[in-house]
Amino acid sequence: MASYTLFYKGNTFDKIKIYFHQDKFYITKMEIYSSLQDGKEVVEGNLKKPRIEIVYNQVKIVKNFSEKDFAFNRYLQQKDGSWKKTTSYQQYTLIDQLSPKR
């Protein structure tokens, strides 16, 4: 099971560990670790900071989007050698993360 860990400073949490299905990329489990010093729990005979574990064990994947919802040409079109926003998305900002001009 693959995971990402997010670390926090000056928050109620020290870290949040997010596990996800490696093939389908949906979240399978989250562990939220408390940063509170006064609240401790006994785990296997040792005192540890409390944590919350959320396990998703009956994940139902429902396809709510049509193929055209994520079609590239719905949002962008190539004109004169560069990418332009389609008419419906003119109010959005286009950020080219591959451009050396950034």
C-alpha positions as CSV (number, residue, x, y, z in Angstrom):
1,M,0.0,0.0,0.0
2,A,1.5,3.3,-1.0
3,S,1.2,6.4,1.2
4,Y,2.0,10.1,1.6
5,T,2.8,11.8,4.9
6,L,1.9,15.4,5.5
7,F,3.8,17.1,8.4
8,Y,2.4,20.1,10.3
9,K,4.0,22.6,12.7
10,G,2.0,24.7,15.2
11,N,-1.2,22.7,14.6
12,T,-3.4,20.3,16.5
13,F,-1.8,17.5,14.4
14,D,1.8,16.5,14.0
15,K,1.2,14.6,10.8
16,I,-1.4,13.0,8.6
17,K,-0.5,9.8,6.8
18,I,-2.7,9.0,3.7
19,Y,-2.7,5.5,2.2
20,F,-4.0,4.9,-1.2
21,H,-4.6,2.0,-3.7
22,Q,-1.6,1.9,-6.0
23,D,-3.6,1.0,-9.1
24,K,-6.8,2.9,-8.7
25,F,-5.4,5.9,-6.6
26,Y,-8.3,6.1,-4.2
27,I,-7.7,6.6,-0.5
28,T,-7.8,3.4,1.6
29,K,-6.8,4.7,5.0
30,M,-5.8,7.9,6.9
31,E,-4.0,8.2,10.2
32,I,-4.1,11.5,11.9
33,Y,-1.5,12.0,14.7
34,S,-2.2,14.4,17.5
35,S,0.4,17.0,18.6
36,L,-1.1,17.3,22.1
37,Q,1.4,16.7,24.9
38,D,-1.1,16.0,27.7
39,G,-3.3,13.4,26.1
40,K,-1.5,10.0,25.8
41,E,-2.9,6.5,25.3
42,V,-1.5,3.1,26.1
43,V,-0.6,1.2,22.9
44,E,0.9,-2.3,23.4
45,G,2.1,-1.3,26.9
46,N,3.7,2.0,25.8
47,L,2.4,5.6,26.2
48,K,1.8,7.2,22.8
49,K,0.2,10.4,21.5
50,P,-3.4,9.7,20.4
51,R,-4.2,9.2,16.8
52,I,-7.3,8.7,14.7
53,E,-7.3,6.0,12.1
54,I,-10.0,6.1,9.4
55,V,-10.2,3.0,7.2
56,Y,-12.2,2.9,4.0
57,N,-13.0,-0.7,3.4
58,Q,-16.0,-0.6,1.1
59,V,-15.0,1.8,-1.5
60,K,-17.6,2.1,-4.2
61,I,-16.2,3.8,-7.3
62,V,-19.0,5.4,-9.2
63,K,-18.2,7.0,-12.5
64,N,-20.0,10.4,-12.4
65,F,-18.1,12.0,-15.3
66,S,-18.5,11.4,-19.0
67,E,-15.4,10.9,-21.2
68,K,-15.8,14.5,-22.6
69,D,-15.6,16.0,-19.1
70,F,-11.9,15.5,-19.1
71,A,-11.2,15.8,-22.8
72,F,-8.3,18.1,-23.3
73,N,-9.9,20.1,-26.2
74,R,-12.8,21.0,-24.0
75,Y,-10.6,23.4,-22.1
76,L,-7.7,24.3,-24.4
77,Q,-7.0,24.6,-28.1
78,Q,-3.8,25.1,-30.0
79,K,-3.6,28.2,-32.1
80,D,-0.6,29.8,-33.8
81,G,1.8,27.3,-32.0
82,S,0.6,28.1,-28.5
83,W,-2.2,26.9,-26.3
84,K,-5.3,29.1,-25.8
85,K,-8.3,28.8,-23.5
86,T,-11.6,27.9,-25.1
87,T,-14.3,30.4,-25.1
88,S,-16.1,28.9,-22.1
89,Y,-13.0,29.1,-19.9
90,Q,-11.7,32.6,-20.7
91,Q,-12.2,33.8,-17.1
92,Y,-9.7,31.2,-15.9
93,T,-5.9,31.6,-15.6
94,L,-3.8,29.3,-17.8
95,I,-0.5,28.3,-16.1
96,D,2.1,26.5,-18.3
97,Q,4.2,24.5,-15.9
98,L,6.6,23.4,-18.6
99,S,7.3,26.9,-19.9
100,P,10.9,28.1,-19.3
101,K,9.4,31.7,-18.9
102,R,8.0,30.8,-15.4
